[in-house]
Amino acid sequence: MEENKGFIFERINYIILAVGVVVMALGFALMVGGASEDPNVFNPEVYSFRRITLAPIVIVLGLGIELLAIMYRPKK
């Protein structure tokens, strides 16, 4: 058996992992905001398209990229 003393993944896998983390961070950044200055006043901006639909889609896309990075096997 061949003994591997290096990293588990190749360099491209780590690059794809980093891209996935950045995409998920972007999704969480899209969710930020919408708070009301006065806690007694409701702000409907909390339920905007960006926070309710777009941000979760971007986060799931980032998770898919992470899965791809783990499963990807470069050709040697």
TAQUIHU-V903384 format. One record per residue. PSI is psi in whole degrees, 0 to 359 (* if undefined). Layout:
psi->PSI
psi->PSI
This chain:
psi->145
psi->128
psi->124
psi->116
psi->6
psi->207
psi->160
psi->317
psi->166
psi->173
psi->320
psi->326
psi->318
psi->326
psi->315
psi->321
psi->316
psi->320
psi->318
psi->320
psi->319
psi->319
psi->318
psi->321
psi->323
psi->319
psi->317
psi->326
psi->327
psi->335
psi->343
psi->146
psi->188
psi->4
psi->150
psi->145
psi->323
psi->121
psi->347
psi->356
psi->129
psi->134
psi->111
psi->353
psi->342
psi->327
psi->34
psi->161
psi->320
psi->318
psi->326
psi->328
psi->305
psi->312
psi->313
psi->324
psi->318
psi->321
psi->317
psi->324
psi->317
psi->320
psi->323
psi->321
psi->321
psi->317
psi->318
psi->318
psi->323
psi->321
psi->341
psi->129
psi->108
psi->148
psi->138
psi->*
